[in-house]
Amino acid sequence: MKRDFAVAVKAVIIKEDKALVLCRSKVEMQSSYMNSRQKWDLPGGGLHFYERAEDGLHREIRLGEVEGLFIILRHG
């Protein structure tokens, strides 16, 4: 079954006066089902079914191997 949308979580990571923005490779862009045209992205990714947004964000950041990152979730 083809999906027409996906639910994703993204993180805005700021340290001092710098923000983390990812530059996606051509291979990653071509293999992406939902986002094949955007070269720049924020850390994060798709949620699993019945997964809380906070849990998905932690999983995606951890899988992305962002070294030395301590995650504090703030709503606002």
Residue frames as qw, qx, qy, qz and C-alpha x, y, z in Angstrom:
[[0.000, 0.888, 0.459, 0.000, 0.00, 0.00, 0.00],
 [0.415, 0.409, -0.008, 0.812, 1.36, 3.39, -0.98],
 [0.288, -0.660, -0.438, 0.538, 1.48, 6.06, 1.70],
 [0.263, 0.792, 0.269, 0.481, 0.58, 9.62, 0.78],
 [0.137, -0.851, 0.231, -0.452, 2.01, 11.21, 3.92],
 [0.717, -0.082, -0.557, 0.411, 4.33, 10.52, 6.82],
 [0.417, -0.898, -0.043, -0.135, 4.52, 11.98, 10.31],
 [0.701, 0.276, -0.315, 0.577, 8.00, 13.16, 11.20],
 [0.467, -0.852, -0.102, 0.211, 9.75, 14.87, 14.08],
 [0.570, 0.579, -0.131, 0.568, 12.57, 17.37, 13.64],
 [0.583, -0.624, -0.224, 0.470, 14.95, 18.99, 16.09],
 [0.239, 0.893, -0.105, 0.366, 16.27, 22.52, 16.13],
 [0.815, -0.351, -0.138, 0.439, 19.71, 22.12, 17.71],
 [0.176, 0.900, -0.112, 0.383, 21.47, 25.34, 18.69],
 [0.763, -0.375, -0.166, 0.500, 24.82, 25.65, 20.43],
 [0.299, -0.425, 0.014, 0.854, 25.96, 29.15, 21.28],
 [0.331, 0.600, -0.027, -0.728, 25.31, 31.06, 18.05],
 [0.206, 0.290, -0.800, -0.484, 25.26, 28.09, 15.63],
 [0.803, 0.106, 0.286, -0.512, 22.46, 25.82, 14.44],
 [0.374, -0.175, 0.878, 0.242, 22.84, 22.26, 13.15],
 [0.694, 0.510, 0.013, -0.508, 21.52, 21.90, 9.59],
 [0.677, -0.122, 0.691, 0.223, 22.14, 18.73, 7.56],
 [0.392, 0.561, -0.442, -0.580, 23.18, 18.63, 3.90],
 [0.859, 0.083, 0.474, -0.173, 21.73, 15.46, 2.35],
 [0.267, -0.316, 0.748, 0.518, 23.68, 13.46, -0.23],
 [0.491, 0.234, -0.455, -0.705, 22.29, 12.76, -3.71],
 [0.355, -0.025, -0.933, -0.058, 21.97, 9.07, -2.80],
 [0.012, 0.298, 0.747, -0.594, 19.94, 9.88, 0.31],
 [0.367, 0.351, 0.038, -0.861, 17.71, 12.28, -1.62],
 [0.479, 0.185, -0.670, -0.537, 17.07, 9.69, -4.37],
 [0.333, -0.109, -0.931, 0.097, 16.24, 6.95, -1.87],
 [0.151, 0.174, 0.534, -0.813, 13.82, 9.15, 0.11],
 [0.093, 0.496, 0.841, 0.194, 10.15, 8.38, -0.41],
 [0.059, -0.858, -0.489, 0.146, 8.72, 11.61, 0.96],
 [0.134, -0.930, 0.095, 0.328, 11.51, 14.18, 0.63],
 [0.815, 0.140, 0.344, 0.446, 13.46, 13.61, -2.59],
 [0.399, 0.760, 0.171, 0.484, 13.97, 17.26, -3.57],
 [0.297, -0.936, 0.091, -0.166, 15.16, 19.02, -0.43],
 [0.652, 0.420, -0.467, 0.425, 18.94, 19.15, -0.04],
 [0.042, 0.362, -0.549, 0.752, 18.90, 20.76, 3.41],
 [0.667, -0.450, -0.537, -0.254, 17.18, 19.25, 6.43],
 [0.371, -0.636, 0.445, -0.509, 17.00, 19.31, 10.21],
 [0.106, 0.192, -0.959, 0.178, 17.96, 16.29, 12.34],
 [0.599, 0.075, 0.484, -0.633, 15.06, 13.91, 12.88],
 [0.159, 0.087, -0.884, -0.430, 12.91, 11.52, 10.91],
 [0.586, -0.243, -0.484, -0.603, 9.71, 9.55, 10.66],
 [0.497, -0.300, 0.580, -0.572, 7.70, 8.28, 13.60],
 [0.153, -0.046, -0.982, -0.106, 6.81, 4.63, 14.03],
 [0.504, -0.460, -0.493, -0.540, 3.14, 3.75, 14.42],
 [0.678, -0.662, -0.311, -0.076, 2.00, 4.45, 18.02],
 [0.643, -0.037, -0.257, 0.721, 5.37, 6.06, 18.91],
 [0.188, -0.898, -0.246, 0.312, 5.37, 9.21, 21.02],
 [0.424, 0.871, -0.071, 0.236, 7.00, 12.22, 19.33],
 [0.311, -0.834, 0.445, -0.101, 9.55, 12.58, 22.15],
 [0.801, -0.223, 0.546, 0.106, 10.60, 8.93, 21.86],
 [0.759, 0.549, 0.268, 0.226, 10.89, 9.13, 18.08],
 [0.187, 0.943, -0.210, 0.179, 13.01, 12.26, 18.27],
 [0.513, -0.657, 0.553, -0.009, 15.40, 10.65, 20.75],
 [0.847, 0.076, 0.503, 0.152, 15.64, 7.53, 18.55],
 [0.623, 0.738, 0.139, 0.217, 16.27, 9.49, 15.36],
 [0.016, -0.926, 0.353, -0.135, 18.92, 11.71, 16.92],
 [0.655, -0.477, 0.586, 0.022, 20.63, 8.69, 18.50],
 [0.835, 0.279, 0.438, 0.180, 20.56, 6.73, 15.21],
 [0.443, 0.880, -0.017, 0.168, 22.00, 9.77, 13.42],
 [0.815, -0.133, -0.140, 0.546, 25.08, 9.41, 15.59],
 [0.061, 0.865, -0.079, 0.491, 25.31, 13.05, 16.58],
 [0.688, -0.032, -0.522, 0.503, 28.26, 12.73, 18.96],
 [0.286, -0.092, -0.437, 0.848, 28.26, 14.36, 22.37],
 [0.284, -0.371, -0.286, -0.836, 24.67, 15.54, 22.08],
 [0.020, -0.264, -0.803, 0.534, 22.50, 15.89, 25.16],
 [0.151, -0.434, -0.593, -0.661, 18.85, 16.32, 24.24],
 [0.067, 0.318, 0.581, -0.747, 16.54, 18.60, 26.20],
 [0.026, 0.513, 0.712, 0.478, 13.00, 18.74, 24.84],
 [0.032, 0.324, 0.332, -0.885, 11.24, 22.07, 25.24],
 [0.187, 0.633, 0.719, 0.218, 7.70, 22.74, 24.18],
 [0.087, -0.675, -0.204, 0.704, 6.92, 26.22, 23.10]]
